[in-house]
Amino acid sequence: MKVYLKIHRRNDIDTVACCDEDLLNQVFTEGNLRIEINSNFFGGDLLNIEQAMEILKEASYFNIVGENITNEAINLKLLPKDGVRRINNIPMAMKMMF
């Protein structure tokens, strides 16, 4: 499995954006909720999911979208299952450390 991963750096804070390969450049809506998985934010390097997980393990902040990447993050205990939100049945989750 492959995912797109991009690291955004701002004011010494890194945020990792990661999505399943097949979701890039798609938009999902449900009621008043909307997620746009655009290449500007998510479209970085195309990596094997194992490589992406090594990066996400070290991340203080991340934004992940897709069945594969969220399931793997749950399996590795990077986030709880109830930390996943679905928009039009597409799972997404965010991690922020304060």
DSSP file (Angstrom, degrees, kcal/mol; ACC not computed):
  #  RESIDUE AA STRUCTURE BP1 BP2  ACC     N-H-->O    O-->H-N    N-H-->O    O-->H-N    TCO  KAPPA ALPHA  PHI   PSI    X-CA   Y-CA   Z-CA
    1    1 A M              0   0    0      0, 0.0    48,-2.2     0, 0.0     2,-0.3   0.000 360.0 360.0 360.0 143.0    0.0    0.0    0.0
    2    2 A K  E     -A   48   0A   0     46,-0.2    19,-1.9    47,-0.1     2,-0.3  -0.902 360.0-174.5-123.0 152.0    1.2    3.5   -0.8
    3    3 A V  E     -AB  47  20A   0     44,-2.6    44,-3.1    -2,-0.3     2,-0.4  -0.960  26.7-117.7-138.3 154.8    0.3    6.9    0.7
    4    4 A Y  E     -AB  46  19A   0     15,-2.7    15,-2.0    -2,-0.3     2,-0.4  -0.797  33.9-174.8 -90.8 138.4    1.2   10.5   -0.1
    5    5 A L  E     +AB  45  18A   0     40,-2.2    40,-2.4    -2,-0.4     2,-0.4  -0.998   9.4 175.0-138.7 132.7    3.0   12.3    2.6
    6    6 A K  E     - B   0  17A   0     11,-2.6    11,-3.1    -2,-0.4     2,-0.5  -1.000  19.1-146.0-138.0 136.3    4.1   15.9    2.9
    7    7 A I  E     - B   0  16A   0     -2,-0.4     2,-0.5     9,-0.2     9,-0.2  -0.899  11.2-160.4-104.9 125.8    5.7   17.7    5.8
    8    8 A H  E     - B   0  15A   0      7,-3.0     7,-2.6    -2,-0.5     2,-0.5  -0.912   5.9-161.3-105.6 126.7    4.8   21.3    6.4
    9    9 A R  E     + B   0  14A   0     -2,-0.5     2,-0.3     5,-0.2     5,-0.2  -0.932  20.0 156.8-112.9 128.7    7.2   23.4    8.4
   10   10 A R  E >   - B   0  13A   0      3,-2.4     3,-1.5    -2,-0.5    -2,-0.0  -0.928  69.8 -13.2-152.0 125.1    6.1   26.7   10.0
   11   11 A N  T 3  S-     0   0    0     -2,-0.3     3,-0.1     1,-0.3    -1,-0.0   0.901 126.9 -53.5  51.3  48.0    7.7   28.4   13.1
   12   12 A D  T 3  S+     0   0    0      1,-0.2     2,-0.5     0, 0.0    -1,-0.3   0.662 115.2 117.7  63.2  18.2    9.7   25.4   14.0
   13   13 A I  E <   -B   10   0A   0     -3,-1.5    -3,-2.4     2,-0.0     2,-0.5  -0.971  51.3-154.6-117.9 127.3    6.6   23.2   14.0
   14   14 A D  E     -B    9   0A   0     -2,-0.5    47,-0.5    -5,-0.2     2,-0.5  -0.859   7.5-170.6-100.3 131.3    6.2   20.3   11.6
   15   15 A T  E     -Bc   8  61A   0     -7,-2.6    -7,-3.0    -2,-0.5     2,-0.5  -0.990  12.7-148.2-118.7 126.5    2.8   19.1   10.5
   16   16 A V  E     -Bc   7  62A   0     45,-2.2    47,-2.7    -2,-0.5     2,-0.5  -0.833   8.9-165.0 -97.7 125.3    2.7   15.8    8.6
   17   17 A A  E     +Bc   6  63A   0    -11,-3.1   -11,-2.6    -2,-0.5     2,-0.4  -0.934  16.4 169.8-108.0 130.0   -0.1   15.5    6.0
   18   18 A C  E     +Bc   5  64A   0     45,-2.5    47,-1.9    -2,-0.5     2,-0.3  -0.997   6.8 170.6-146.3 135.5   -0.7   12.0    4.8
   19   19 A C  E     -Bc   4  65A   0    -15,-2.0   -15,-2.7    -2,-0.4    47,-0.2  -0.982  42.1 -90.1-142.3 155.1   -3.5   10.4    2.7
   20   20 A D  E >>  -B    3   0A   0     45,-1.8     3,-1.9    -2,-0.3     4,-0.5  -0.342  45.0-114.1 -59.2 145.1   -4.1    7.1    0.9
   21   21 A E  G >4 S+     0   0    0    -19,-1.9     3,-0.9     1,-0.3   -18,-0.1   0.841 112.1  53.5 -52.9 -42.0   -2.8    7.1   -2.6
   22   22 A D  G 34 S+     0   0    0    -20,-0.2    -1,-0.3     1,-0.2    -2,-0.1   0.513 101.0  61.6 -77.8  -3.3   -6.3    6.8   -4.3
   23   23 A L  G X4  +     0   0    0     -3,-1.9     3,-1.3    42,-0.1    -1,-0.2   0.603  69.8 121.8 -98.0 -12.5   -7.7    9.8   -2.4
   24   24 A L  T << S+     0   0    0     -3,-0.9    14,-0.2    -4,-0.5     3,-0.1  -0.246  80.9  11.3 -59.2 136.7   -5.4   12.6   -3.7
   25   25 A N  T 3  S+     0   0    0     12,-3.6     2,-0.3     1,-0.3    -1,-0.2   0.774 100.3 122.8  66.7  31.8   -7.2   15.4   -5.4
   26   26 A Q  E <   -F   37   0B   0     -3,-1.3    11,-2.9    11,-0.7     2,-0.4  -0.864  49.3-147.6-117.2 157.0  -10.7   14.3   -4.3
   27   27 A V  E     -F   36   0B   0     -2,-0.3     2,-0.4     9,-0.2     9,-0.2  -0.982  11.2-169.6-124.7 135.0  -13.4   16.2   -2.4
   28   28 A F  E     -F   35   0B   0      7,-2.6     7,-2.7    -2,-0.4     2,-0.3  -0.986   5.3-177.1-126.7 136.0  -15.8   14.6    0.0
   29   29 A T  E     +F   34   0B   0     -2,-0.4     2,-0.3     5,-0.2     5,-0.2  -0.949  12.9 176.6-130.9 152.1  -18.9   16.2    1.6
   30   30 A E  E >   -F   33   0B   0      3,-2.4     3,-2.3    -2,-0.3     2,-0.3  -0.815  69.4 -47.9-153.4 109.4  -21.5   15.2    4.1
   31   31 A G  T 3  S-     0   0    0     -2,-0.3    -1,-0.1     1,-0.3    56,-0.0  -0.477 125.8 -18.6  61.9-125.7  -24.1   17.7    5.1
   32   32 A N  T 3  S+     0   0    0     -2,-0.3     2,-0.3    -3,-0.1    -1,-0.3   0.360 118.7  99.9 -93.6   6.5  -22.1   20.8    6.0
   33   33 A L  E <   +F   30   0B   0     -3,-2.3    -3,-2.4     2,-0.0     2,-0.3  -0.711  47.6 174.4 -92.8 143.6  -18.8   18.9    6.4
   34   34 A R  E     -F   29   0B   0     -2,-0.3     2,-0.4    -5,-0.2    -5,-0.2  -0.991  15.4-170.8-149.1 137.3  -16.3   18.9    3.6
   35   35 A I  E     -F   28   0B   0     -7,-2.7    -7,-2.6    -2,-0.3     2,-0.6  -0.990   5.7-164.7-130.6 126.9  -12.8   17.6    3.2
   36   36 A E  E     -F   27   0B   0     -2,-0.4     2,-1.4    -9,-0.2    -9,-0.2  -0.943   5.2-161.0-110.4 115.2  -10.7   18.5    0.1
   37   37 A I  E     +F   26   0B   0    -11,-2.9   -12,-3.6    -2,-0.6   -11,-0.7  -0.608  28.7 173.8 -96.7  74.4   -7.7   16.2   -0.2
   38   38 A N    >>> -     0   0    0     -2,-1.4     4,-2.7   -14,-0.2     5,-0.6  -0.441  43.4-121.7 -90.6 159.1   -5.7   18.5   -2.5
   39   39 A S  T 345S+     0   0    0      1,-0.2     4,-0.4     3,-0.2    -1,-0.1   0.725 106.5  67.4 -70.7 -21.9   -2.1   18.1   -3.7
   40   40 A N  T 345S+     0   0    0      2,-0.1    -1,-0.2     1,-0.1    -3,-0.0   0.892 117.4  22.5 -64.0 -38.1   -1.0   21.4   -2.2
   41   41 A F  T <45S+     0   0    0     -3,-0.6    -2,-0.2     3,-0.0   -24,-0.2   0.875 140.8  21.8 -95.3 -45.0   -1.5   20.0    1.3
   42   42 A F  T  <5S+     0   0    0     -4,-2.7     2,-2.0     1,-0.1   -23,-0.3   0.699  94.4  97.4 -98.2 -22.4   -1.3   16.2    0.9
   43   43 A G      < +     0   0    0     -5,-0.6    -1,-0.1    -4,-0.4     3,-0.1  -0.438  50.9 114.4 -80.3  76.4    0.6   15.7   -2.3
   44   44 A G  S    S-     0   0    0     -2,-2.0     2,-0.3     1,-0.3   -38,-0.3   0.288  72.7 -14.0-105.2-124.9    4.2   15.1   -1.3
   45   45 A D  E     -A    5   0A   0    -40,-2.4   -40,-2.2     1,-0.0     2,-0.7  -0.600  59.9-127.3 -84.5 142.8    6.2   12.0   -1.7
   46   46 A L  E     +A    4   0A   0     -2,-0.3     2,-0.3   -42,-0.2   -42,-0.2  -0.830  44.2 172.3 -89.3 113.6    4.5    8.7   -2.6
   47   47 A L  E     -A    3   0A   0    -44,-3.1   -44,-2.6    -2,-0.7     2,-0.2  -0.808  40.4 -98.6-122.7 158.0    5.7    6.2    0.1
   48   48 A N  E >>  -A    2   0A   0     -2,-0.3     4,-2.0   -46,-0.2     3,-0.6  -0.509  43.3-115.3 -65.6 147.3    5.1    2.7    1.2
   49   49 A I  H 3> S+     0   0    0    -48,-2.2     4,-2.2     1,-0.2     5,-0.1   0.820 115.4  58.8 -59.9 -31.1    2.8    2.9    4.2
   50   50 A E  H 3> S+     0   0    0    -49,-0.3     4,-1.5     2,-0.2    -1,-0.2   0.902 105.7  48.4 -65.3 -40.3    5.5    1.4    6.4
   51   51 A Q  H <> S+     0   0    0     -3,-0.6     4,-1.3     1,-0.2    -2,-0.2   0.916 111.4  50.4 -63.9 -43.0    7.8    4.3    5.6
   52   52 A A  H  X S+     0   0    0     -4,-2.0     4,-2.7     1,-0.2    -2,-0.2   0.886 106.0  55.4 -63.1 -39.4    5.0    6.8    6.3
   53   53 A M  H  X S+     0   0    0     -4,-2.2     4,-2.2     1,-0.2    -1,-0.2   0.862 102.3  56.4 -64.7 -35.3    4.3    5.2    9.7
   54   54 A E  H  X S+     0   0    0     -4,-1.5     4,-0.7     2,-0.2    -1,-0.2   0.886 111.4  44.0 -62.4 -37.7    7.9    5.7   10.8
   55   55 A I  H >X S+     0   0    0     -4,-1.3     3,-0.8     1,-0.2     4,-0.6   0.916 112.7  51.0 -71.9 -44.3    7.5    9.4   10.1
   56   56 A L  H >< S+     0   0    0     -4,-2.7     3,-0.8     1,-0.2    -2,-0.2   0.829 100.3  64.1 -64.4 -32.1    4.1    9.6   11.7
   57   57 A K  H 3< S+     0   0    0     -4,-2.2    -1,-0.2     1,-0.2    -2,-0.2   0.837 108.7  41.1 -58.7 -32.8    5.4    7.9   14.9
   58   58 A E  H << S+     0   0    0     -3,-0.8    -1,-0.2    -4,-0.7     2,-0.2   0.526  93.4 108.9 -92.3  -8.1    7.8   10.9   15.4
   59   59 A A    <<  -     0   0    0     -3,-0.8     3,-0.1    -4,-0.6   -44,-0.1  -0.509  48.1-167.0 -80.1 134.4    5.2   13.6   14.5
   60   60 A S  S    S+     0   0    0    -46,-0.3    37,-0.4     1,-0.2     2,-0.4   0.738  85.1  31.8 -82.1 -26.6    3.8   15.9   17.1
   61   61 A Y  E    S+c   15   0A   0    -47,-0.5   -45,-2.2    35,-0.2     2,-0.3  -0.997  72.2 159.0-133.1 131.3    1.2   17.1   14.6
   62   62 A F  E     -cD  16  95A   0     33,-1.8    33,-2.6    -2,-0.4     2,-0.4  -0.995  26.3-158.6-149.4 159.8   -0.4   15.1   11.8
   63   63 A N  E     -cD  17  94A   0    -47,-2.7   -45,-2.5    -2,-0.3     2,-0.4  -0.965  24.0-179.7-134.3 113.1   -3.5   15.1    9.5
   64   64 A I  E     -cD  18  93A   0     29,-2.8    29,-2.4    -2,-0.4     2,-0.4  -0.914   8.5-174.5-123.1 145.8   -4.3   11.8    8.0
   65   65 A V  E     +cD  19  92A   0    -47,-1.9   -45,-1.8    -2,-0.4    27,-0.2  -0.997  40.0  55.0-140.3 131.3   -7.1   10.7    5.6
   66   66 A G  S  > S-     0   0    0     25,-3.0     4,-2.0    -2,-0.4     5,-0.3  -0.275  76.1 -95.4 126.5 151.9   -8.0    7.3    4.3
   67   67 A E  H  > S+     0   0    0      1,-0.2     4,-2.1     2,-0.2     5,-0.2   0.909 117.7  47.4 -61.7 -46.2   -8.9    3.8    5.4
   68   68 A N  H  > S+     0   0    0      1,-0.2     4,-2.1     2,-0.2     5,-0.2   0.945 115.0  42.1 -66.0 -49.9   -5.4    2.4    5.1
   69   69 A I  H  > S+     0   0    0      1,-0.2     4,-2.0     2,-0.2    -1,-0.2   0.885 116.6  47.4 -70.1 -38.0   -3.4    5.1    6.9
   70   70 A T  H  X S+     0   0    0     -4,-2.0     4,-2.2     2,-0.2    -1,-0.2   0.915 112.0  50.1 -70.1 -40.4   -6.0    5.5    9.7
   71   71 A N  H  X S+     0   0    0     -4,-2.1     4,-2.7    -5,-0.3    -2,-0.2   0.913 111.8  48.3 -61.9 -41.3   -6.2    1.8   10.3
   72   72 A E  H  X S+     0   0    0     -4,-2.1     4,-2.0    -5,-0.2    -1,-0.2   0.897 110.0  51.6 -66.4 -39.4   -2.4    1.5   10.5
   73   73 A A  H  <>S+     0   0    0     -4,-2.0     5,-3.1     2,-0.2     6,-0.8   0.887 111.8  47.2 -63.7 -38.7   -2.2    4.4   12.9
   74   74 A I  H ><5S+     0   0    0     -4,-2.2     3,-1.7     3,-0.2    -2,-0.2   0.930 110.1  52.7 -66.2 -45.9   -4.8    2.8   15.1
   75   75 A N  H 3<5S+     0   0    0     -4,-2.7    -2,-0.2     1,-0.3    -1,-0.2   0.850 112.0  45.5 -58.6 -35.5   -3.0   -0.6   14.9
   76   76 A L  T 3<5S-     0   0    0     -4,-2.0    -1,-0.3    -5,-0.2    -2,-0.2   0.334 115.4-118.2 -90.8   7.1    0.3    1.1   16.0
   77   77 A K  T < 5S+     0   0    0     -3,-1.7    -3,-0.2     2,-0.2    -2,-0.1   0.809  73.9 133.4  60.9  33.7   -1.6    3.0   18.8
   78   78 A L  S   <S+     0   0    0     -5,-3.1    -4,-0.2     1,-0.3    -1,-0.1   0.670  81.0   4.9 -81.8 -18.7   -0.8    6.4   17.3
   79   79 A L  S    S-     0   0    0     -6,-0.8    -1,-0.3    -9,-0.1    -2,-0.2  -0.974  83.5-104.8-158.1 153.0   -4.4    7.3   17.8
   80   80 A P    >   -     0   0    0      0, 0.0     3,-2.1     0, 0.0     4,-0.1  -0.462  31.3-116.8 -78.9 154.8   -7.5    5.7   19.4
   81   81 A K  G >  S+     0   0    0      1,-0.3     3,-1.4     2,-0.2    -7,-0.1   0.858 116.6  57.2 -57.6 -36.3  -10.2    4.3   17.2
   82   82 A D  G 3  S+     0   0    0      1,-0.3    -1,-0.3     3,-0.0     0, 0.0   0.478  91.6  73.4 -77.5   1.4  -12.7    6.8   18.6
   83   83 A G  G <  S+     0   0    0     -3,-2.1     2,-0.5     2,-0.0    11,-0.4   0.395  78.1  95.8 -88.4   1.8  -10.3    9.6   17.4
   84   84 A V    <   -     0   0    0     -3,-1.4     2,-0.4    -4,-0.1     9,-0.2  -0.811  57.2-164.3 -98.9 131.4  -11.3    8.9   13.8
   85   85 A R  E     -E   92   0A   0      7,-2.8     7,-2.5    -2,-0.5     2,-0.4  -0.869   9.3-145.4-108.8 145.2  -14.0   11.1   12.1
   86   86 A R  E     -E   91   0A   0     -2,-0.4     2,-0.5     5,-0.2    -2,-0.0  -0.939  12.5-172.5-115.6 135.3  -15.7   10.0    8.9
   87   87 A I  E >  S-E   90   0A   0      3,-2.0     3,-1.7    -2,-0.4   -57,-0.1  -0.982  86.2 -15.8-122.8 116.3  -16.9   12.3    6.2
   88   88 A N  T 3  S-     0   0    0     -2,-0.5    -1,-0.1     1,-0.3   -59,-0.1   0.885 129.5 -57.1  52.5  41.2  -18.9   10.5    3.5
   89   89 A N  T 3  S+     0   0    0      1,-0.2    -1,-0.3   -61,-0.0    -3,-0.0   0.562 110.0 126.5  67.4  13.8  -17.4    7.3    5.0
   90   90 A I  E <   - E   0  87A   0     -3,-1.7    -3,-2.0   -24,-0.1    -1,-0.2  -0.899  57.5-134.2 -99.0 117.9  -13.9    8.5    4.4
   91   91 A P  E     + E   0  86A   0      0, 0.0   -25,-3.0     0, 0.0     2,-0.3  -0.448  30.0 170.8 -75.9 143.5  -11.9    8.3    7.7
   92   92 A M  E     +DE  65  85A   0     -7,-2.5    -7,-2.8   -27,-0.2     2,-0.3  -0.987   6.6 178.7-146.3 153.8   -9.8   11.2    8.9
   93   93 A A  E     -D   64   0A   0    -29,-2.4   -29,-2.8    -2,-0.3     2,-0.3  -0.992  11.1-155.0-153.9 155.1   -7.9   12.0   12.0
   94   94 A M  E     -D   63   0A   0    -11,-0.4     2,-0.4    -2,-0.3   -31,-0.2  -0.969   3.3-157.7-131.7 148.7   -5.7   14.7   13.4
   95   95 A K  E     +D   62   0A   0    -33,-2.6   -33,-1.8    -2,-0.3     2,-0.4  -0.996  14.4 173.3-126.7 130.2   -3.0   14.7   16.1
   96   96 A M        -     0   0    0     -2,-0.4     2,-0.5   -35,-0.2   -35,-0.2  -0.996  15.3-156.0-136.0 131.1   -2.0   17.9   18.0
   97   97 A M              0   0    0    -37,-0.4   -37,-0.1    -2,-0.4    -2,-0.0  -0.913 360.0 360.0-107.1 130.5    0.4   18.0   21.0
   98   98 A F              0   0    0     -2,-0.5    -1,-0.1     0, 0.0   -38,-0.0   0.357 360.0 360.0-116.8 360.0    0.1   21.0   23.3
